[in-house]
Amino acid sequence: MTTTAQPAEGFRRRPLAALTKAEYLQFRRNKTLVYLATVFPIGIPVAMFFIARRGDAPAADIAVLTFEMLALVTLLFVQYYSVLSMVTTRRGEGVLKRLRTGEAADWQIQTAPAVPGALVTLVCTAVVAAIVYGLGAPAPVDPVALLLALVGGIVLFSVLALATSAVTKNAEAAQITSLPVMTIAMLGLASIRTFLPDRLAALADWTPFAAVSDLVSLGVAGKMAGADADAVALDFPGTFAELGRPFATLAIWTVLAFALTRRSFRWDDRG
C-alpha cells in the first residue's frame, strides 16, 4: 500500500511567512496607509494625554483615557478597516482564489493580511506607553490585562473584518459596510456608556470594544471602565477576579465572528 507523506510542520509554516512578508511589503509601499496607520494612532492619544493633563483629573484616569483611545484607533481604523479593505481588494483581483491553488492553507491566507496591522498596533502601543509613563504616569496595575485587551482585540477585529468582507463588493464599499461594526464598537467607549440610559448601557457593556475598554482600564488603573473617580483601585491579584466578564465578552464575540467567517467568507466575487 502506498502512503502519502505528510509535510513537516516547518514546511507547513513557510507559506504563512511568505504571505506575511508579501502583505508587509504591500503595506509598507502604500505611503498613505503607513502615514494613517502611524501618525493618527500615536498622535490622537498623545494629544488627548497632553490636553487632559491640563485639568485636575487623576493621572491614572488620564492614562486610561489615552490607552482607550489608542485601542479604539488602532483596532478599528488600523486593524479592522485595513484587513477589510485588503481582503476585499485581493478577492476582487482574483488573488485569493489563485492562492488557494498553492500550498498555503485557507487560514494562512486569511491570517496574513492581519499581520501588518497587528505589528503597527503593538509598535504604536510601545511608543505611546513610553511617552505616557516617561512623563510620570503611574505604572500599570496589571500589564497582562492590557496585553490581553490588545491581542484579543487584534484577533477579534481581524476576524470581524473577514466576516464583513462577505458583504463588501469592493474597497470603496468598505466605507459603508464597516459602519455597523464601527458604530457598535464605539458604543463600548467608557465615555459614551456613562451617558447612555441604564438599559442601553447594560447592552453596551456586552459590545466588542466595551470588553477591550474594561480590560484596558483594569490593566492601567485597576478599575473597570467608567468607575467613579473615588472608587478604590484594585491591586495586581485583585484585577484577575474582575477579568471574567470582559474576557468572556471578548471570547463570545470572537467565536461568533469565527463561525460567521467560516460560513460566509467568499474567495471569489463570482462565488
N, C-alpha and C positions, 0 to 999 in steps of 0.2 A: 504494500500500500504506500502510495506516495503522499507525503505530508508537505504542507506549505510552511516554510519557515516564517516565524513571526519576527517583525522588525524589532531591533533592540530599542530600549526605552530612549537612549540617546538619539537614535535616528528619528524617533517619533517627535522629539522636541525640536529638531532642527527647522522644520517648516515654520513653526511659530516664531523662532528667532529671525528667520529670513523675512517673514511677513512684517514683523515688528520693525525691523530695520528699514524696510521699504516705506512703511507708514510714517516712520520718524523722518525720513528724508523728504517725503512729500510735505509733511507738516512744516519742516524747517525751511523749505523753499518758498512757502507761502508767507511772504513778509507781513501781509496784513493780518493773517491768523496769528502769527508769532507775536505781533505787536498787541493785538487784542487779548491774547492769552497770557501775557506777562505784565503789561502796563496796568490794565484795569484790575486784575486780581490782587496786585500789590498796591496800586495807587489808591483805590477806593477805601480799602480797610485802613491803610495807614493815614489817609486824610481824615477819616472818621475818628481815628485814635487821637490825633492831634487836636481836632475840634472838641472832642469830648473832654480832653484834659483841661480845657479852659474853664469847665464848670466845676461843680463840687461833688460830682459822682465818685463813689469809691473806686479805687484803682482796679480792683478785681472785676467790678461790673464793666468798666471801660474795656478791659481785656476781653471779657466775654462778648461784648458788642463787636469788637474788632474781629475776633475769630469767627463769630457767627456770620458776619458779612463776608469774610474771606471764604467760608464754606459755601455760602449762597452763590457767590460769583463764580467760584471755580467749578462747583458741581453742576450748576445749571448752564452757564454760558461757555465754560471751557470743556467740561466732560460731556454733559448731556447733548448740547447742541452740536458740538464738533463731531461726535460719534454719529449722531443722526444725519448730519449733512454728508459726512464722508461715506457712510454705508449706502445712503440713497444715491449718491453720485456714482459710486463703484457699481451698484446694481444697474443703473441706467446705462453705463458704459459697457456692460457685459462682463466686467472684471470678476464679480463674484461667481458667476456661472463658470467662467474659464478656470478659476482657481479650484473649483470642486473636482475638476478632471485630473488634478495633480495629486500629490501625496499628502497634502495638508488635510487634516480633519476639519469638519464643519466648525467645531468650537474654536479651533485655532484661527480660522478665517474671521470669525466673529469677534474674537478677542483682540486681534492685532490693532484694529482702529482705536481701541480704548487706551492703548499703552502710552502714546504721546501725551494725551491729556492727563493721564494719571501721574506721569513724571512731572509735568508742569505744575499740577496741583501740589505735589509734595515739595517741589522746589520753592514755589511761592509761599507755602506754609513755613518753610525753614527761614525764608527771608523776612517775612512778617514777624515770626517769633523772635528772630534776632533783634529786630527794631523794638518791638514791644517790651521784651524782657531786658534788652540792653538799656532801655530808658527807665528802668526801675519798677516795672510792674511786678506784682508778687508772683512767685513761681507757681506753675500749675499744680493743682492739688492732686490730680490723677492723670498723668500723661497717657496712660493706657486708654482711658475713656476718650480722650481727644483723638488718639490714633485710630481707635475703633470707629469713631464718627467719620473720619476722613476716608479710611479704607472701605468701610461699609458703604458710605455714600458713593464712593467711586464705583463700586460694584453695582449698586442698585441703579444709579442713574445711567450707567453704561448699558445695562440690560433694558431699562426703560426706553433708551434711545433705539435699541434694536427692535423692541416691540412697536414703537411709534413709526419706525421706517416702513412697516407693513401698510400703513395708510398714507404714506407720503410719496407723491408721484415723482417729485424732483427736489433739488436742493432749494429752489425758491419756495416751494410749497411747505418746506420745513418751518418757515416763519409762521405759518398758520397752524400746522398740526402740532407744533411744540407748545402752543399757548395753553391748552388744558393742563398739561403736566406742570408747566411753569407756574400757572395760577394756583393750582393745588399746593405745589411746593411752597410758594410764598405765603400761603395761609399759615404755614408752620413757623414763620418767624415769631420770636417771642414778643416783639414789639406789636405785632398785629394780633396775636392771640389774646393779649392783655385787654384789648379794646373790643373784642367780639362778645356778643351775648353769651351767657353761660352755656346754653345748649349747643350753640355753634362752636364755641371754644372747646367744648368737650370732644366734638368731632374733629376739630383741627388738631387736637393732641395726637390723633392717630394718622396724621398725614405724613408722607415720607420725610419731609425736611424737619418736621417737628421732632422726630426721633433724633435726627442729626443735631438739631439745636439743643435738645436736652442733654445729649452726650457731650457736646462742646461745653455747655455751661457746667455740668458736673466735673468735667476734666479740668477746666480753667479755674473755676471758683468754688467747686464743691457744693453747688446748689442747682436745683432744677431751673430751667429757663423760666423767667417770669416770676420767680420767687420774690417776696418782699425784701426790700433793701436791708431790713433789720433781721432777716432770717439767719439762723446760725449756720455757718458753713460746716460741712462735714469734713472729716479728715480722710486720708487716703483709704483706710479699710472701710470707713463708713460709706464711701461713694459706691462701692461694689454692691451694697444692698439696694441701691436705687437704680442700678443699671437694667433691671429686669424689663420694665415696660418699654423704654426706648429701644432696647436691644430686640425685644420681641416684635415691636412695630417695624423695625428695620428688616428683621428676618421675614416677617409675613409679606411685606411688600416685595422683597427680593424673590421669594418663592413664587408669588403671583406673577411677577414680571418674567421670571424664567419660564413658567408654564405658558404664558401668553406668547412669548417669543418662540417657544418650541412649536406651538400650534399654528402661528400665523406668519412667521418670518418668511419673506419672499426673496428668492435667489435670482429671479429673473422678472423683468417687467411684464413679460408675456405669460408668466405662470401664476 
